[in-house]
Amino acid sequence: MSDQQENAISFPTTIDLHDKATQQKFDHWMDKSKRIQIRYVSALTGLLYIVYSLLDSLVAPSEALALMTTIHLYILPPILFLISLLTFKKDLYKLSIFLLIIAPIVATVGNLTIVANLENPAVYMTEIYLIIFWIFTVSGLRLWQATISAFSTFIVVFVVSYFLFSLAKENFIMHCFWMLASLSFGFLGAYLLEKSYKTVFINHEHLKQLAITDKLTGLYNRAKLDKVLQDELDRSERFDNKFGLVIMDLDRFKNINDTYGHQVGDDVLVEIASLITEHLRSTDKAIRWGGEEFMLIYLEVNREEVLKLTEDLRLKIENHVFKTVGQQTASFGVTLYKDGDTIDTVIQRADRALYKAKSGGRNRIEFI
């Protein structure tokens, strides 16, 4: 069965993200946009930490200034700038994600190290709430990645705050509340954002499919033909493989429309498309060329193989009993790729073969 059959005849109204192939496509689509987001957000956050270190020199207690400068200037900005640079290399993207998951935890440990040396730690612990919110909303991490980073941060802060800091009971309770608020709002925002990404992706995929799909039959339409043929021409030239091009035309289709009406004619075309897609191998392609004409592209075939495949389809159509109109036949023009072929030359050759089949009595195959 061809992968095209998934779209033929009954084109789905929804795209199932539980399907492994579709999920991988969505992940690739997400990674491409997230990589750009991570690049700029990480760079901006690194710059803001540099600004933070300058503010430290103005407002920080003298006993903690050296430590704050080390963390806010010499540790966090280099990590964030490194993450930003790694996004320029596609093969290093996973490393950038790993560092991005770790970076907020490092920032949190740095913050806790700083406040441990202050008499009033609550003043500087507000940075932790921003870190948790940053992880979920702007970091560029996917929901599951952000959840790992944020919950790890939350656990580190809770344990350190409870066991190492001498916070008053009311301060500890409110501190935990604001962490939970940051965590819950951040998670909800990230969840809704990822859900909206999925909606955009699904709509994007539908529009792509609609642009290349014949509305009636679900086969590829003429808009897709040039790309499919050019891809096969390039592949044949590169790997010295031949492909077969078949133009198929239903015999006396005008009589069906004139006798039974266009709705019955459309029903016949849908049945024909179903027979074609059942016949296709996994690598083959079918296009509705226009009206009652269809194109079939058989990959990696010689003359005998393409004629055998075409004959199988001819017999399949001839032996099929169509609803309302009974048995019908089709004529076929067949050709093989030749060195130096273009889209126009290979189509013209198959079209000449089809004309020969029609003028030779119909319900037959001609090869040129």
C-alpha positions in Angstrom: 0.0 0.0 0.0 1.3 3.4 -0.9 1.8 6.2 1.6 -0.4 8.2 -0.7 -3.4 6.0 0.2 -3.5 7.6 3.6 -4.8 10.7 1.9 -6.7 9.2 -0.9 -10.5 8.9 -1.1 -11.2 9.7 2.6 -8.8 12.5 3.4 -8.9 12.8 7.2 -10.5 15.8 8.9 -8.0 15.5 11.8 -4.3 14.7 12.1 -3.5 12.2 14.8 -0.5 13.4 16.8 -0.5 10.0 18.5 0.7 8.5 15.2 4.4 8.1 15.5 5.3 9.5 12.1 3.0 12.5 12.6 4.5 13.1 16.1 8.0 13.0 14.7 7.0 15.5 12.0 5.4 17.8 14.7 8.6 17.5 16.9 10.7 18.5 13.9 8.4 21.4 13.1 8.6 22.5 16.8 12.3 22.1 17.1 12.9 24.3 14.1 10.9 27.2 15.6 12.1 26.6 19.2 15.8 26.7 18.1 15.4 30.3 17.0 13.5 31.2 20.2 16.2 29.6 22.4 18.9 31.4 20.4 17.6 34.9 21.1 16.0 34.3 24.6 19.3 32.8 25.9 21.3 35.6 24.5 19.0 38.2 26.0 18.9 36.5 29.4 22.7 36.4 29.4 22.8 40.2 28.7 20.3 40.8 31.5 22.5 38.9 33.9 25.4 41.2 32.9 23.1 44.2 33.7 22.2 42.5 36.9 25.8 42.2 37.9 26.2 46.0 37.3 23.3 46.6 39.6 24.9 44.4 42.2 27.8 46.8 42.4 25.3 49.6 43.3 22.9 47.9 45.7 24.4 44.6 46.9 25.9 44.2 50.4 29.7 44.5 50.3 30.2 41.1 52.0 28.2 39.3 49.2 29.4 41.4 46.2 32.3 39.2 45.0 30.1 36.1 45.1 27.2 37.8 43.3 29.6 39.2 40.6 31.0 35.7 40.1 27.6 34.1 39.6 25.8 36.9 37.7 28.8 37.8 35.5 31.3 35.0 35.2 29.1 31.8 35.4 25.5 32.4 34.1 26.1 34.7 31.1 28.8 32.3 29.5 26.4 29.3 29.9 23.5 31.2 28.3 25.7 32.6 25.5 27.0 29.1 24.9 23.4 27.7 24.6 22.6 30.5 22.1 25.7 29.7 20.0 24.9 25.9 20.0 21.6 26.5 18.3 23.4 27.5 15.1 24.6 23.9 14.8 21.7 21.5 14.1 23.7 18.5 15.3 24.4 20.2 18.7 20.7 21.1 19.3 20.2 18.3 21.8 23.2 19.5 23.8 21.7 23.1 23.9 18.5 21.6 25.2 20.3 19.7 27.9 22.2 22.8 29.0 19.0 24.9 28.9 17.3 22.4 31.2 20.3 22.6 33.6 20.9 26.4 33.4 17.9 27.5 35.5 18.9 24.9 38.2 22.4 26.4 38.2 20.9 29.9 38.4 18.8 28.8 41.3 21.7 27.2 43.2 23.6 30.4 42.6 20.8 32.5 44.0 20.5 30.2 47.1 24.3 30.4 47.6 24.1 34.2 47.5 21.1 34.5 49.9 22.7 32.1 52.3 25.3 34.7 52.9 22.7 37.5 53.5 21.0 38.5 56.8 17.7 38.9 55.0 17.5 36.2 52.3 13.8 36.9 51.4 14.8 40.1 49.6 16.8 38.3 46.9 14.8 35.1 46.7 12.2 36.7 44.4 14.6 35.9 41.6 13.6 32.3 42.0 9.9 33.0 41.1 11.1 34.7 38.0 13.4 31.8 37.1 10.5 29.3 37.4 8.2 31.5 35.3 11.0 32.0 32.8 11.5 28.3 32.3 7.9 27.7 31.3 7.1 30.8 29.3 10.0 32.2 27.4 13.0 29.7 27.6 12.0 27.8 24.5 11.8 24.4 26.2 9.1 22.0 25.3 6.5 21.4 28.0 8.0 18.1 29.2 11.5 19.6 29.2 10.3 22.8 31.1 8.5 20.6 33.6 11.7 18.6 34.4 13.7 21.8 34.8 11.0 23.7 36.8 10.2 20.9 39.2 13.9 20.2 39.8 14.3 23.9 40.6 11.3 23.8 42.9 12.6 20.8 44.8 16.1 22.2 45.3 14.6 25.5 46.6 12.1 23.8 48.9 14.7 21.5 50.5 17.3 24.3 50.9 14.8 26.8 52.2 13.4 24.3 54.7 16.7 22.8 56.0 19.3 25.5 55.6 17.6 28.9 55.8 16.2 30.2 59.1 13.1 31.7 57.6 10.3 32.8 59.9 7.3 30.4 59.6 5.1 33.0 57.8 8.0 33.9 55.4 8.5 30.2 54.5 4.8 29.6 54.0 4.5 32.6 51.7 7.7 31.7 49.9 6.3 28.3 49.1 3.0 29.8 48.0 4.7 32.1 45.5 6.8 29.3 44.2 3.7 27.2 43.7 2.0 30.1 42.0 4.9 30.6 39.6 5.0 26.8 39.0 1.2 26.5 38.4 0.8 29.6 36.2 3.9 28.8 34.3 2.9 25.2 33.7 -0.6 26.2 32.6 0.8 28.9 30.3 3.2 26.4 28.7 0.5 23.7 28.4 -1.9 26.1 26.6 0.9 27.4 24.4 2.0 23.9 23.3 -1.7 23.1 22.7 -1.9 26.1 20.4 1.2 25.0 18.6 -0.4 21.7 17.9 -3.5 23.4 16.5 -1.3 25.6 14.3 0.6 22.6 13.1 -2.5 20.6 12.3 -4.0 23.5 10.3 -0.7 24.0 8.5 -0.6 20.3 7.5 -4.2 20.4 6.3 -3.5 23.5 4.2 -0.4 21.8 2.7 -2.5 18.6 1.9 -5.4 20.6 0.5 -3.0 22.5 -1.8 -1.7 19.3 -3.4 -4.8 17.1 -3.1 -7.6 16.6 -5.6 -10.7 17.4 -3.7 -12.9 14.7 -5.4 -10.5 11.7 -5.4 -8.0 12.4 -2.7 -5.1 11.8 -5.1 -2.4 14.3 -5.8 -3.4 17.1 -8.1 -1.6 18.8 -10.9 -0.1 21.3 -8.5 1.9 18.4 -7.0 2.8 16.8 -10.4 5.8 19.0 -11.3 7.5 18.5 -8.0 6.9 14.7 -8.0 8.2 14.4 -11.5 11.2 16.7 -11.0 12.2 14.7 -7.9 12.1 11.5 -9.8 14.0 13.0 -12.8 16.7 14.2 -10.4 16.8 10.8 -8.6 17.0 8.9 -11.8 19.8 11.0 -13.1 21.7 10.8 -9.8 21.3 7.0 -9.2 20.8 5.8 -12.7 17.4 4.4 -11.8 14.5 4.3 -14.3 10.9 5.2 -13.5 7.8 4.6 -15.5 5.2 7.2 -16.3 1.7 6.1 -17.3 -1.1 8.3 -18.4 -4.5 6.6 -18.0 -7.8 7.7 -19.6 -11.2 6.3 -18.9 -12.9 5.1 -22.1 -16.0 6.8 -23.2 -16.4 8.7 -19.9 -18.4 11.5 -21.6 -21.1 8.9 -22.3 -21.4 8.3 -18.5 -21.9 12.0 -17.8 -24.4 12.4 -20.6 -26.4 9.3 -19.7 -26.3 9.2 -15.9 -25.3 12.8 -15.0 -22.2 14.4 -13.5 -22.8 13.1 -10.0 -22.6 9.5 -11.2 -19.5 10.5 -13.2 -17.9 11.8 -10.1 -18.8 8.5 -8.3 -17.0 6.6 -11.0 -13.9 8.8 -10.6 -13.9 8.1 -6.9 -14.1 4.4 -7.5 -11.3 4.5 -10.1 -9.1 6.4 -7.6 -9.8 3.7 -5.0 -8.8 1.0 -7.5 -5.6 2.9 -8.3 -4.6 3.4 -4.7 -5.2 -0.2 -3.9 -3.0 -1.1 -6.8 -0.1 1.2 -6.0 3.1 -0.1 -4.4 4.5 1.7 -1.4 6.9 3.9 -3.6 4.5 4.7 -6.4 2.5 7.9 -6.9 -0.8 8.7 -8.6 -2.0 12.1 -9.8 -5.4 13.2 -11.2 -4.2 14.8 -14.3 -7.6 16.3 -15.1 -11.1 15.2 -15.9 -11.0 11.4 -16.4 -7.2 11.3 -16.9 -4.8 10.0 -14.3 -1.0 9.8 -14.1 0.9 6.9 -12.4 4.6 7.0 -11.6 6.2 3.6 -11.0 9.6 3.8 -9.4 12.7 1.6 -10.2 11.1 -0.4 -13.0 12.2 -1.6 -16.4 10.0 -2.0 -19.5 8.6 -5.4 -18.6 7.9 -4.5 -15.0 6.0 -1.2 -15.9 4.0 -3.0 -18.5 3.1 -5.8 -16.1 2.0 -3.3 -13.4 0.0 -1.4 -15.9 -1.7 -4.5 -17.3 -2.6 -5.5 -13.7 -4.4 -2.2 -13.3 -6.1 -2.4 -16.6 -7.5 -5.8 -15.7 -8.5 -4.6 -12.3 -10.5 -1.8 -13.8 -12.0 -4.0 -16.6 -13.2 -6.6 -14.1 -14.6 -4.2 -11.6 -18.4 -3.7 -11.5 -19.0 0.0 -10.9 -22.1 1.2 -9.1 -24.8 2.3 -11.5 -22.7 2.1 -14.7 -21.5 -1.5 -14.5 -18.2 -2.4 -16.1 -15.8 0.2 -17.6 -12.5 0.2 -19.3 -9.4 2.4 -19.5 -6.6 3.1 -22.0 -3.0 3.5 -21.0 0.0 5.3 -22.5 3.3 4.1 -21.0 6.9 5.4 -21.2 10.2 5.0 -19.3 12.6 7.7 -18.2 15.4 8.3 -20.7 18.7 10.2 -20.1 18.2 13.9 -20.6 14.4 13.8 -20.1 12.6 16.8 -18.8 9.1 17.0 -17.3 7.7 18.1 -20.7 9.5 15.4 -22.8 8.5 12.5 -20.6 4.8 13.6 -20.4 4.7 14.2 -24.1 6.0 10.7 -24.8 3.4 9.1 -22.5 0.7 11.3 -24.0 1.6 10.1 -27.5 1.4 6.5 -26.3 -2.0 7.2 -24.8 -3.3 8.6 -28.1 -2.0 5.5 -29.8 -3.9 3.3 -27.4 -7.1 5.3 -27.8 -6.9 5.3 -31.6 -6.0 1.6 -31.6 -9.3 0.5 -30.1 -9.3 1.5 -26.4 -8.9 -0.7 -23.3 -5.3 -1.3 -24.2 -1.7 -0.3 -23.4 0.8 1.3 -25.7 4.4 1.9 -24.9 6.7 4.5 -26.4 
